[in-house]
């Protein structure tokens, strides 16, 4: 399975944004973070924003372009549709729910079978979670102190499309609205970048 690797703090500094989701990134980056896009050409700005969005979700280029093509043919705004599809990936929702402290850790948890969807093991990070689906930490995995601490400390109640249930369980109540997704991205630049390729 292909995945984005490399030092996450270095990547965040290069992209000028904390795309790792790691709480220590801001501190480690110091003055290296900030969304100033310097004196980039229009193409350069589009490319940078595309790289930032890819890095947020840890998706490889080919898979990312496939998401874009699907969003491009959807009934809603391409940028909105693209972000929503990425947001409801299983690995991302595992991270949003607080089971993991970063998107990389969330992906690893999914691949290693620690997460159940509606009571069944799903080990594909790109699995598209549907409205009404329940995600939970496998019974055996609840003994892992790190997972327990993550969930108790990191669950964000500020995401209106996710609800915490009894036990180590969350539910996708509805599809997220674009403005509710906690990422700093100018979707239109990503759409402009790819529009010439479809």
Phi, psi and omega in degrees: 000122180286144179207158179281125180240191179100162182298120186290326180288324178294320178297317180297319180295318181297321182274351178071025186203144178282081181274351182284336183076000182283130183299336182272355186300314183303316182293317182291329183284327183060233182278001181285345180262153182147142187273014178297121183268017176051212182257067181273152172287170178300318178297318180298321178293320178296315181297315180299317181293323176297317180295323178296315181295319177300317183292324178306315186259357177064039184255138179287159187303311183298315180293322180296317179295324177296321176298318181298315181300321178293318180294324183297328182263004181282170182281339182260179179307133184303314180298315180298313182298320180297312181296319180297319179297319179291322184295326182265014169298146182301314182298322181292318180290330174297320177291312180300324182288346178093006176294331182231156181267356177205164180294326179294316179295322179298316180298318180296320179298318180295311182300324182273008172078023181278346186247136176249143174244116184053040176084358181243143181289129175233120183248025179251109183304328183276001180308130181274110180289137181259156177302132181097345179293143177248129178253136178214156177281127181307143183312311182297326184283346181290347178279347180285115184300322181298315180297317180298313180296319178305309186295319182289328185265331191256350183299128182261114179280001181276359179261103187292348181268355178242139175233143179273134180248176180296140183081195181271067188217142174226162182228139173275103185286325181197169175291142179288149170276149184306317184289348179272345183282121187280066175226148180259086183223140173265095186306322185301327179292323178293318179296317178298320181300314185273339185303328180286349185259351183251000000 
